[in-house]
Structures are given as structure tokens and as C-alpha cells.
Amino acid sequence: MFRIPFLGSTPLIDLSGKWTGHYGYDSSDGFATFTLNLTQQDGRIAGRITEANTFQDASPPTFDAIIFGYRKRNYIDFTKRYDGETAPHDSDILYAGRYIVGKDLITGHWLMPDIKDWGGRFEMTRKAQTTVFD
């Protein structure tokens, strides 16, 4: 018999895929948009983010970062680390969020532990993927 894996009353949904979203700052009205290509294997998550440059002059127009972390039930925790010489800073950024079942939505908070009171909220969504069987 085929069974769908469950953790408690929540179905285990693979979070892999392309996500788009934004994050904002607690200290201002500014926000930045991003895309995240996320992979999930067992309870681990990893991926690459490309986000709009909201820190410096217009060069470069985007920043790239990697993420790594884990997922437990509907909750995710991950670290974002910018890469390359154009990175706006070298501090890791910590994210914690919750997956909303049925909406392909993750919302949560982020913070930079190296800078007191520097953090905010984030939200990202994933477009539905269509699987075709031959």
C-alpha cells in the first residue's frame, strides 16, 4: 500500500523549487526582492539567492548568496551568506520561518547577530509546478 509521509498532522511537502519574495527592515520602510532556488533533501535545505542591490550604488545591480539550513515540520531555519567580491558585507544572516500549507508561502524573520537590533521580516512564495507523466 502506498502511504504519504506525515509528521504529526502535517503532510511532508518537498520545498524544493524556485521561490520569489522580499525582505524588509524593522528600522525602515525599505525592502529588497529576491529569487531563491531551493533544494531539500531529508531535513536539510540549501540553495542560491539572487537579490536586488539596496545597499550601495547601482553597481552591481544584484547580489548573490548561498543558503544552508534545515527544515522540521512546517518550520525552516537557514543561514544566508553572500559570496563574491561585491558582497555588501561578510556577516551571516539568520532566517527562521514557517511554511503555510496549501499556499506555498513561507513567512518569518531574519536577523544579523553581529549588529544589534538589525533584522526584519521576509516572505516568499513558490509557483505551482506541473508534472507531466508519459
N, C-alpha and C positions, 0 to 999 in steps of 0.2 A: 504494500500500500504506500502511496506517495503522501508525504507529510510536509507541510510548510513549517519551517523552524519558527518557534516563538520564544521570546524572552518575556516571561510574565504574560500579560495580555496584549503585548505589542508585537506585531509581526516584525521579523528581522528583514529590513529593506536595505538593499545594497545602495550606498550613497555615491557610488562611482558615477562619473559623468561630468558634463560641463555646467557649471553654476555661474550665475551673474549676480552681482549685488553691489552694495555700497556700505561704507562705514562712516560714522560721524564722530564728532568730538564732544565730550561733556562740557568743555570750556568754550565752545563756539558753535555757530550755525553751519560751519563748513562741513563738507563731506567729500569722499572720493569714491569713484566707481571702480569695479574690478571684475575680472573673469577668473575663474578657478577651474582647472582641470584636475579633478579629484579621483583618486583610486582608493578602494577599500579592500583589504584582504584580512580576513578574520576580524579582529578588533582594531587593526591598525589602519590609519589613513595617511595618505601622502599626496602631494600634488604641487602644481606650479600656478602662481598667481601673476597676472599682469594687471597693473593698476595705473590710473591716471596720476600724473605728477601734480600734486597740490602743494608741494613743499618749497620748490625752488623756482628759478626762472624756467622758461618753457623748454629748456634743453636738459635732458631728454624729455619727450612728451609722456613717456611711461616708465615705470619701474617694474622689475621682475623680482619675484621672491619664491622660495620654496616653503612648503608647509609639511609638518610631520606631527603626528599625534595619535590619538586613539578615539574609539567610539565605544560607548557602553549604553546599551538600550537606545533611548532617544537622545542621549547626550554625547556631545563631542567636545574634546579639548585638544587644541593644537598650538604649535609654535610657528610663527611666521618669521622667516629670516631672509632679508634682502640679499641679493647677490649682484656681483659686478662692481666696477669702479664707480658707477653712477648712483649707487645706493644712497638714499637720503641720510642714513645713519647706520651704525653697526649694532644696535641694540635689538635683541629678540623681542617680539611682541607676542603676548599670550592671549589666546582666544578661548572662550567657553560658550557653548551654545546648545540649543535644543532643537531637534528635528520635529516638525509638526506633521504628523501622519496625515496623509490624504491631500496635502497642499504642496508637497515638495518644497518646503520652506524651512530654513534654519535661521533662527534669530538668537542673539546673545550679546555678550560684552567682550571688549578687548581692553588690555592694559599694557603699559610699558613699565615693568618693575624698576627700571633704572631711573625713571623720572617720576617724582611724587605727583599724585593726582593727575596723571596723564592717561586718559582712556576714553572709552565711549561705547557706542552700540554698533552692531552690524546686523545685516540681513542679507540673505542670498536665496535665490530660487533656481530650480533646475527645470528646464523644458522637458516635457514628456518625450520619451524615446520610443520609437516604433520598432518592434522586432518582426521581421518577416521570416516565416518558415517555408522552406521548399517542400 
